[in-house]
Amino acid sequence: MIRETRLVENFLDMVKISSPSKDERAMGDYLIKVLEEIGLEVKEDNAGELNGGNCGNIIGILKAPGKKRLLFSAHMDTVVPCEKVIPVVENGIVKSDGTSILGGDDKGGIASIIEMLRVIKENNLEHPEIVVVFSIAEEVGLLGSKSFDIDSYKVDFGFILDSSGKPGKIVTKAPSAARGTIKIIGKPAHAGISPESGINALTVAAHAITKIKLGRIDLETTSNIGLVSGGQATNIVMPSVVLDYEARSLSNEKLNYLLEETFETFKVVCKEFGAKIEWNIKVEYPGFALEDNEEVIEIVKIACKKLGIASETVSSGGGSDTNIYNSKGIPCVNLAVGMSKVHTLEEYIEIKDLVDLSKILIEIIKG
Ligand SMILES: [Zn+2]
């Protein structure tokens, strides 16, 4: 039923369309046309306006009154460099020419959804009600899914296609993450004439850093300071320093506890030195952890079994639109697309994986 040539051609067409975050217009227009041609009712929401982009989330609906409603979603935006992607097909693998990313993240997911829809129509397959969402600005903070009014579509559960790894891998847990800056404000002074009248912000930060938890904290929790910036010259006691900090945990409670503990430590150390602190850390997205017996997981496992594809449930270390939809009360899993080395110039995807994922989707809708 799957037409591999059509699937690959569609994928190649899409990776050639430049679609950095908040600049998905060309991609959105392409998808509106494709979905309308297949016969879906197509809408675009106002997520673009809300987030300073030029395109909203593209939504396609394939009606089946009275049946279950399933969400299938993948994101339209890609990381840079994604201008003028030249895909190269070699030995069953699609990669870029080495000067850009490929964009299999997440156009591999989109291609599989489109192939699923075409197969349904072409073969007159019985299907549940299908809501397709191609989201914007996933790579810059899950902005499209955050703005998407999923409640009004009343979906029962969803399948997000946005994980690396072989099709059959089902992400059922992902962390919540907090991110932002910690600014330590000391006091400038001439480093040679009157260093004792200054407060070196870096010294304060260093003391605090030796007392907080960083790196892998437990199996579910990590934290990191990834960037440090401050200072003016060697002869000035450093007046302020900014630490870019993030923390993640599969447990929302553990994350909140870690953030409180870290903030408290910084406050105490700042007080000791007479420095001030500006704490600007926010929870960027909530985590999710589905129970193993959730229907949405069972459906994927059964689909894989019918196809002889091995399935496994895993927890992820990163966030995706899946986090947002789960937090809005829709049980959703994130399925592996086959994309590899994403966010690098070496990104590639195996054609067999695109085909396998499309087959899994078709089995899912057959139920
Ligand atoms: Zn992605």
Boltz pocket constraint, residues with backbone or C-beta under 6 A from the ligand:
constraints:
  - pocket:
      binder: B
      contacts: [[A, 75], [A, 105], [A, 106], [A, 138], [A, 162]]
      max_distance: 6.0
